[in-house]
């Protein structure tokens, strides 16, 4: 008798889950229709000269840059940092054109560490050796 009760409970659970799946599928269909409608409205707004709405789910969902900097981005970073100063990340990011100020700041920090690491390997003075006063 316990086996029959367990089978009935399992059947009930399966039916409940199937109903839940059906409801979720309906919600997904409604959401997809709403997305299509909003995209169409956004496209119409763009045509009428209004500012289009960003099509992102969250702040971090925007189209991401590749992880590594290209040679061209690094070249623009070097030129711009010489022009605006090493730590003026906003204008540098604007000149680079494809990276945010935060990405420029991180690149700058990693670039300085790399320079220091390479100069240490070569036996030349490090960046801190050059910039800090001599201890005598």
Secondary structure by P-SEA (a helix, b strand, c coil): caaaaaaaaaaaaaaaaaaaaaaaaaaaaaaaaaaaaaaaaaaaaaaaccccccccccccccccccccccaaaaaaaaaaaaaccccaaaaaaaaaccccaaaaaaaaaaaaaaaaaaaaaacccccccccccccc
